[in-house]
Amino acid sequence: MCGRFVSATPPDQLAAYFDATLASPELGASYNVAPTNDVYAVVQTAQGRQLEAVHWGLVPSWAKEVKIGQKMINARADTLATKSAFKSSFAKRRCIVPADGFYEWQVVPGRLTAKGKPAKQPMYITRADGAPLAFAGLWAVWRDPAAGPDAPWLHSATIVTTDANATMAPVHDRMPAILAPDDWAAWLDPDHHDLAALQALLGPAPDDVLVLHPVSTAVNNVRNKGPELVEAVDPTMGDRPEATGTLF
């Protein structure tokens, strides 16, 4: 799954990178983006490719309440065409969710928490070349049915996940579906209706695309948002940053 990520690149730079127009106020940098936060998404509109702000947690048009989005932060690549919550968006409302990196938690064999549960080491994962990640996503629009016809529209999105590659497998069995630049146009095109071809874009990223290292358990608290969260630590030293930042 993908439950936390980093969004720190300024939006004007993101827009330029994705060849999009900035169509949203700046959200501000966050090194600990959490579900239900507003996030950036690249969408294809009649005016061209745009970088917009959306609610993280997809709220289908038929939903009765916005809180359903809390269960829709991720969508499995293999069921996009069949699940009622996602199939309409998969057919015509696809997006890219940019990220600088993301977090995943690795079970530490033989180590327990104070409550007797398996300890988990947070890991920060990013591209080896330092470029932004392009998560495959879906978006939707929703209006509160209890608020009347003049209620504002909510734009929301989910991040598509796929099987883990060899780099991610020791940490988790799933990972975000990361789109290659050559696939952005096809994924964003609302007139592209070959769902089998689109689904073929959602396999695990090549093993050499990502690098990862352990980070402080401070990331566990969603109130912590600073850049220190991505600094490498030695897990045997109680979360103290490594002097060299050596990769795990």
C-alpha positions in Angstrom: 0.0 0.0 0.0 1.0 3.7 0.1 -0.1 5.4 3.2 2.4 8.3 3.6 4.5 10.2 1.2 6.6 13.3 0.7 5.5 16.3 -1.3 8.2 19.0 -1.0 9.0 20.1 -4.6 7.5 23.5 -5.3 4.4 23.3 -7.4 5.8 25.4 -10.2 8.7 23.0 -10.6 6.3 20.0 -10.5 4.1 21.6 -13.2 7.1 22.2 -15.4 8.4 18.6 -14.9 5.0 17.2 -15.9 4.5 19.7 -18.7 1.4 21.0 -17.0 -0.2 24.3 -16.0 -0.3 25.1 -12.3 -4.1 25.4 -11.6 -4.0 25.4 -7.8 -2.8 27.5 -4.9 0.4 26.2 -3.3 -0.3 23.6 -0.6 3.1 24.0 1.1 5.8 21.4 1.5 5.1 18.3 3.6 7.5 15.5 4.4 4.6 13.5 5.9 1.5 13.6 3.7 -1.2 11.5 5.2 -4.6 10.3 4.0 -7.4 12.9 3.8 -4.7 15.7 3.2 -4.9 17.7 0.1 -2.3 16.6 -2.5 -1.3 17.6 -6.0 -2.6 15.6 -9.0 -1.8 16.0 -12.7 -4.9 15.7 -14.8 -5.8 16.1 -18.5 -8.5 18.7 -19.1 -10.0 20.4 -22.1 -7.5 23.2 -21.4 -4.6 20.8 -21.4 -2.5 19.1 -18.7 -3.0 20.7 -15.3 -1.6 20.4 -11.8 -4.4 20.6 -9.3 -5.1 20.1 -5.6 -7.3 17.2 -4.7 -8.4 15.4 -1.5 -6.4 12.2 -0.9 -9.0 9.4 -0.5 -11.3 8.9 -3.5 -15.0 9.7 -2.9 -17.1 8.1 -5.6 -19.9 10.1 -7.1 -22.5 7.8 -5.5 -21.1 8.1 -2.0 -23.4 9.3 0.7 -20.6 10.7 2.9 -17.1 12.0 2.3 -15.7 9.8 5.0 -15.8 6.8 2.6 -12.7 8.3 1.1 -10.7 7.3 4.2 -11.0 3.7 2.9 -10.1 4.6 -0.7 -6.6 6.0 -0.4 -5.3 3.1 -2.5 -6.7 1.0 -5.4 -5.3 -2.3 -6.4 -4.2 -2.4 -10.0 -5.6 -5.8 -10.7 -9.2 -4.8 -9.7 -9.5 -1.3 -11.1 -11.8 -2.5 -13.9 -14.2 -4.5 -11.7 -14.6 -2.7 -8.3 -17.5 -0.3 -8.3 -15.6 2.4 -6.4 -12.9 2.6 -9.1 -14.1 1.3 -12.5 -15.7 4.5 -13.7 -12.6 6.6 -12.8 -10.3 3.9 -14.3 -12.3 4.2 -17.6 -12.1 8.0 -17.9 -10.7 9.9 -14.9 -7.0 8.9 -14.5 -4.4 11.1 -13.0 -0.8 11.2 -11.8 0.0 11.9 -8.1 3.5 13.4 -7.9 5.7 12.6 -4.9 9.3 13.1 -3.8 9.3 9.8 -2.1 7.1 7.6 0.2 7.3 5.6 3.4 6.8 2.0 4.2 7.2 0.1 7.4 9.3 -3.1 7.6 8.8 -5.7 10.3 11.9 -6.1 12.4 12.4 -9.9 13.1 12.7 -10.7 16.8 12.0 -7.2 18.0 8.8 -6.3 19.9 7.3 -3.0 21.0 6.6 -2.1 24.6 3.1 -3.5 24.0 4.4 -6.8 22.7 3.6 -6.2 19.1 6.2 -6.8 16.3 8.4 -3.7 15.9 8.4 -2.0 12.5 11.2 0.2 11.1 10.0 3.0 8.8 11.8 3.2 5.5 12.0 6.1 3.1 11.8 5.2 -0.6 12.7 7.5 -3.5 14.0 7.4 -7.1 17.6 6.6 -7.5 18.0 9.5 -9.9 16.3 12.1 -7.6 13.5 12.9 -10.0 9.9 13.1 -8.8 7.9 9.9 -8.7 4.8 9.7 -10.9 2.2 7.5 -9.0 -0.6 6.3 -11.2 -3.9 7.6 -9.7 -7.6 7.9 -10.3 -9.8 10.9 -9.5 -13.4 11.6 -9.0 -15.8 14.4 -8.3 -18.5 14.4 -5.5 -21.0 16.7 -4.0 -22.7 16.1 -0.7 -26.2 14.9 -1.5 -27.5 16.3 1.8 -26.2 19.8 1.1 -28.4 20.6 -1.9 -27.6 21.4 -5.6 -25.5 24.4 -4.8 -23.0 22.5 -2.6 -19.4 22.7 -3.8 -17.8 19.9 -5.7 -15.0 17.9 -4.0 -12.2 16.6 -6.2 -10.5 13.5 -4.8 -8.0 10.9 -5.8 -6.5 7.5 -4.9 -3.1 6.0 -5.6 -2.9 2.8 -7.5 -0.8 0.0 -6.0 0.8 -3.0 -7.6 3.0 -6.0 -6.7 6.4 -5.1 -5.1 9.6 -5.3 -7.2 12.7 -6.9 -5.8 13.8 -3.7 -4.1 10.5 -3.3 -2.2 9.8 -7.0 -1.5 11.9 -7.2 1.7 9.8 -4.3 3.1 6.3 -4.9 1.8 4.5 -7.1 -0.8 3.0 -4.1 -2.5 4.2 -0.7 -3.8 2.7 2.3 -5.7 2.4 1.9 -9.4 5.0 4.2 -10.8 4.5 5.5 -14.4 7.4 5.9 -16.8 7.5 9.3 -18.6 6.7 7.6 -21.9 3.4 6.3 -20.4 2.1 9.6 -18.9 0.2 10.7 -22.0 -1.6 7.4 -22.5 -2.5 7.2 -18.8 -3.9 10.7 -18.6 -5.8 10.6 -21.9 -9.5 10.4 -21.1 -10.2 9.2 -24.6 -7.9 6.2 -24.2 -10.4 3.3 -23.5 -8.2 0.2 -24.0 -8.3 -0.8 -20.4 -6.1 -3.9 -20.9 -3.4 -1.7 -22.4 -3.7 0.8 -19.5 -3.6 -2.0 -16.9 -0.4 -3.2 -18.5 1.3 0.1 -17.5 0.8 -0.7 -13.8 3.3 -3.4 -13.2 6.2 -3.2 -10.6 8.8 -0.6 -11.4 12.2 -1.9 -12.6 14.3 -3.0 -9.7 16.9 -0.2 -10.2 14.5 2.7 -10.1 14.2 3.0 -6.4 16.5 3.3 -3.4 15.6 3.2 0.3 16.9 3.8 3.8 15.7 3.6 7.4 14.4 6.8 8.9 13.3 7.9 12.4 10.1 6.6 13.9 9.1 10.3 14.3 7.4 9.8 10.9 4.8 7.6 12.7 3.2 10.8 14.1 1.3 12.6 11.3 1.8 15.9 13.1 5.5 15.8 12.2 6.1 17.3 8.8 9.7 18.5 8.6 12.6 17.5 6.3 14.4 15.7 9.1 11.9 12.9 8.6 13.8 11.7 5.5 17.3 11.7 7.0 18.9 8.2 7.2 19.3 6.7 10.7 21.0 3.7 12.1 18.2 1.6 13.6 20.6 0.2 16.2 21.3 3.7 17.5 17.8 4.7 18.6 16.8 6.8 15.6 19.9 9.0 15.6 20.8 10.2 12.1 23.7 8.6 10.3 26.6 11.0 9.8 27.1 9.7 6.3 23.5 9.1 5.3 24.5 5.6 4.1 21.7 3.8 2.3 20.1 0.7 4.0 
